[in-house]
Amino acid sequence: MRWNPRLPRGGGPVYRAIADALEADIKAGRLGAGDALPTQRDLAERLGVNFTTVTRAYAEARRRGLLDARVGSGTFVAGAPNGSAASTAAVPEETRDVDLSVNAPPVPAWMGGALRATIESVGADGDVVRQMLTYRTRRGDAMAREAGVAWLRGRGIDASAERVAVTGGAQHALALLLATLARPGDTVLVEALCYPGLEGSAASAGVRLVGVPVDEEGLRPDALDAACRRHGATLLCCVPTLQNPTTAVMSLARRQAIVDVARRRGLRVVEDDICGPLLQDAATPLAALAPDVVTYVGSLSKCVAPGLRTAFVLAPSRDDAARLDAAVRASVLMLSPLPLAVAASWVADGTAARAVADISREAAARGALARALLGAPNVSAPAGSIHAWLRLPSTWTVAGFVAEAQQQGIRVTPADWYVRPDGSARPAPVPNAVRLALGSAPDRAALERALRALAAILAHEPARRAPTL
Ligand SMILES: Cc1ncc(COP(=O)(O)O)c(C=O)c1O
């Protein structure tokens, strides 16, 4: 399409005149949604104006919601300027590049100062410094395990230090548990929508993951029972509290029912409680209901800071903990002492508990924002969850929505990333939903701008673009 703007003679900046001409041509129907515009250089030559004047004109037109620039493929008319079919691509510049795909907690501002102070105090003790710089020591091990006991107590679980093992984050724990609690060739049951990081660990351990259908409370006990019967599985990995990605929280009755199935079927359970402490309506861990069958994984990643790379595992028995300890040694020899010392001291001195409270409070505010801006019935974000699950209207496909959001610099994660097949010939359809990592926006204002842009996308039908050659 060769657009030839007619610029009015007379006063006013030229860039604005170009933008006005564009708006007038769209209103008059001479330009339609999806029409390609000339390159800035071409238009500048034809109008006999500076290249930067056209750049400013296109920026002004984008600000008015008239244009949609796609990197590498040019500039296109986005839609009518009166808003009747306004392009969702027309968003303010500052909305650009908000990553809602990495599920990190909103780290409190005070944490940097706390980290500096802790490292300084650790560094002030020559004995401790020597321990930081060498291989594992009994003292370091004992401190880390005691921190685990204290962390578990905060979750309402009473445990002795011999049943606690410390790993380099939950991912490390899950990888080792898949390798030690299952045998190559085994089937391990997981939620039908689950944390994708399990897949690589399952492949390394040579086990097959099979998804078990879920509902709004998470794993369904009847489906778990059927899956045990069908696959002869002996291990289940699940997230009963603030499930990733759906945010589901099992009721107490549901937890009891899952534990009953596990007992009846001889199933061992790995409870991944990575976000559990953040939930404002506290939920009883499975490990408190059935310590004999549940291996509990608690991590500091979502509740304090992922860079600490510290998780605490509570095994059903002392021997199980010792086996896990041996697996830690076999995989990494020892955990890095410095982050471990920071983690242990923060759990001991209350810094970790302060972080949990602050992150939970901030997450609750962000979740409320998501519900308010995106429409409460479409969004699941229980108070304290750092991620939200957004169900899309039928006008949008997941791929279309993710692409449109990406176009506007907002990254979200499509539901299909989380799907684990149930092993049947007719797998369940992938939900029309995306996960939003609310915690990774740098601040609430950036999150609000990104959520408003997503709301604008949802409010409109996907634009039908004219094919471009
Ligand atoms: C459910 C779940 N489990 C485990 C992990 C891994 O956590 P970590 O950073 O503690 O290794 C994640 C990270 O996103 C997760 O969402």
The ligand as an ORCA input file, in Angstrom:
! r2SCAN-3c Opt
* xyz 0 1
  C       6.395    -25.904     41.671
  C       7.859    -25.606     41.617
  N       8.718    -26.484     42.150
  C      10.050    -26.262     42.133
  C      10.578    -25.140     41.552
  C      12.076    -24.930     41.573
  O      12.398    -24.056     42.612
  P      13.849    -23.724     43.164
  O      14.174    -22.341     42.705
  O      13.757    -23.799     44.650
  O      14.800    -24.732     42.606
  C       9.726    -24.195     40.995
  C      10.273    -22.985     40.367
  O       9.597    -22.232     39.699
  C       8.325    -24.437     41.026
  O       7.446    -23.581     40.518
*
